[in-house]
Amino acid sequence: MENYCIKDINLAEKGKKNISYSIKELPVLTKIKERFEAEKPLVGIKVGMALHITTETAYLVDVLVAGGAEVAICSCNPLSSQDDSCAYLASKGIKCFGYKGETKEDYYKFIENVIKFKPHITIDDGCDLVNMLHEKYPELIANVIGGAEETTTGIQRLQAMQKAGALKYPMIATNDNFTKHMFDNHYGTGQSAIDGIIRASNILIAGKTFVVVGYGDCGKGVAKRAQGLGARVIVTEIDANPALQAVLDGHRVMKFCDAAKEGDIFLTVTGNKHVIPAEFAKTMRDGAILANAGHFDNEIDINGLKELATEMEEVRPLFMRYRINDRDIFVAGEGRLVNLACAEGHPSSVLDMSFAGQALAVEFLVKNKGKLEVGVINLPKELDYKIAEMKLQTLGIELDQLTKEQLEYLNSWQEGT
Ligand SMILES: NC(=O)c1ccc[n+]([C@@H]2O[C@H](COP(=O)([O-])OP(=O)(O)OC[C@H]3O[C@@H](n4cnc5c(N)ncnc54)[C@H](O)[C@@H]3O)[C@@H](O)[C@H]2O)c1
């Protein structure tokens, strides 16, 4: 098997520079790297990864290698690879398969390359790696100790596999770490999805009507930031609880068919399919912008838009104009994760915690080889909490300690008014 398939190995120096710059925002991962260097907990372990290959991911690979692991990596999205990060990894001898703008054929071939590396641990973002391993290479599962999953959509797919009796090894739901979804999904997607829309369109957010489809961890973060930039936010939901929270957060909540007529900018963050059906484009305002930050590119019905359009052109990089019903409707990043397709993904500081969770998950899986139940499991709470403690320490923030009296009070039931 070839050792790497990337765009240009000459970009390695640029990738290295980006990592050097980002390291100051990655102090928790750096602490883990130093410990891994000393303890070498991953010697003899092959880690197969399908993650967005960005600066921070390249640093996560460095951390795992410092622990003694051998790594092969491919992307988990055809548009999200940063070519300089891929070059950096390839130049260090890592099996790296990815480039920005992969064909569908290459995308799946690269996942297959990682599987053929026969990993003991899989790290996935969206479950495509685990899925292909189970469907096409079940004979390699005996080799696997366990895996870790980065995102909400991947967890949903794993849970569906588990329900169907199809999942054959322990999978840690790294996404569900408090230190992951609270910071990465909320603050990370909140900022970077808007960054992606701005970079793609160069539009002013202030004064616009910004429709957020899905008010989960990501949607709440996006809505808050859009509001902060001066947009009027409308939320559409299918679940009463987040819908109610959106109302109390000061947003208007309505059905999508009504929001379609009012919005200037639409962002989907649901993990669900066709939440913007193409037919609603006919009722949208001239100049409406559609973008997605959910994991897969099926949240906006792009094929439906193509069928309805009388004209189509790329007016700016990864920014398409569709002429529908005598109006221009724009789509950013082909409907793929707009923060990675049109910007650089989350800022390093939040990925510091997400990827600390991944590094600790790999170590935990190795330490507990053969002892964990098959299925979707959580990283122990103490490890998740440790990440928060380490992050606070690196920020120089100290906490109060419970007094003996308070501790006793909290564990008692006799004392009342
Ligand atoms: N872009 C990124 O970098 C990034 C980061 C983290 C997560 N994600 C992805 O973003 C998506 C959302 O993640 P999350 O953690 O916010 O999930 P979540 O489960 O917390 O929230 C999703 C919300 O969407 C709502 N929803 C579902 N179908 C809907 C519909 N038809 N109309 C309106 N609302 C609907 C759900 O009720 C829920 O409240 C997932 O695909 C996840 O993998 C992307």
The ligand as an ORCA input file, in Angstrom:
! r2SCAN-3c Opt
* xyz 0 1
  N     -19.604     21.580     12.017
  C     -18.970     21.017     13.029
  O     -17.779     21.233     13.230
  C     -19.742     20.156     13.968
  C     -19.339     20.047     15.316
  C     -20.099     19.257     16.167
  C     -21.218     18.590     15.679
  N     -21.551     18.678     14.339
  C     -22.713     18.015     13.745
  O     -23.800     18.936     13.852
  C     -25.035     18.219     13.923
  C     -25.801     18.669     15.170
  O     -25.046     18.336     16.319
  P     -25.586     18.688     17.789
  O     -24.553     18.183     18.723
  O     -26.044     20.083     17.831
  O     -26.860     17.714     17.829
  P     -28.112     17.789     18.825
  O     -28.709     16.427     18.771
  O     -27.702     18.383     20.123
  O     -29.090     18.834     18.095
  C     -29.750     18.604     16.885
  C     -31.107     19.345     16.976
  O     -31.727     19.306     15.696
  C     -33.114     19.120     15.886
  N     -33.729     18.595     14.654
  C     -33.703     17.352     14.157
  N     -34.415     17.286     13.003
  C     -34.889     18.538     12.771
  C     -35.682     19.137     11.760
  N     -36.189     18.405     10.743
  N     -35.969     20.473     11.834
  C     -35.506     21.224     12.865
  N     -34.749     20.721     13.875
  C     -34.440     19.386     13.826
  C     -33.188     18.152     17.070
  O     -34.461     18.202     17.704
  C     -32.076     18.687     17.967
  O     -32.543     19.632     18.906
  C     -24.643     16.744     13.923
  O     -24.677     16.279     12.600
  C     -23.209     16.768     14.421
  O     -22.502     15.618     14.050
  C     -20.844     19.472     13.505
*
